Amino acid sequence: MVVTLSLEPKIDRIFHKDSYGYRPNKSAIEVVGLTRKRCWKYDWVLDLDIKGFFNNIPHDLLMKAVRKHTQCKWILLYIETWLKTPVKKSDGTFAESTKGTPQGAVISPLLANLFLHYCMDEWLRIRYPACPFERYADDGVIHCKTGA
């Protein structure tokens, strides 16, 4: 919790205004309202849900994003430790963790939003500035004028 409380104020302010999932002062009701409003202005939408997203975030790229926003050694150490902690399987054996964020960890939504900020939100902002979008964690809607 301390890591999240330390990082969130620094990182949250860089997130796209239409990124809503697990963010302070942002709600699911707000994103639904904005989506509804934009659907009247655009003829096409891309609806997306990234299957298995939290389980498949590449650790190296995630840590690259984290390091961009903090050089604090104890924060980096904790996050790397959480990411690499072996997972106990149902048969009692342990499996190495090479990707994904810890399920149920307080830090996971912040890390997921950070990763998607760079690999989706910024990409859309730069490559498709005429296509507004709303994102709630790994679910999103992208609005388009045409189907092409």
Secondary structure by P-SEA (a helix, b strand, c coil): caaaaacccccccccccccccccccccaaaaaaaaaaaaaaccbbbbbbbccccccccaaaaaaaaaaccccaaaaaaaaaaaaccccccccbbbbbcccccccccaaaaaaaaaaacccaaaaaacccccccccccccbbbbbcccc
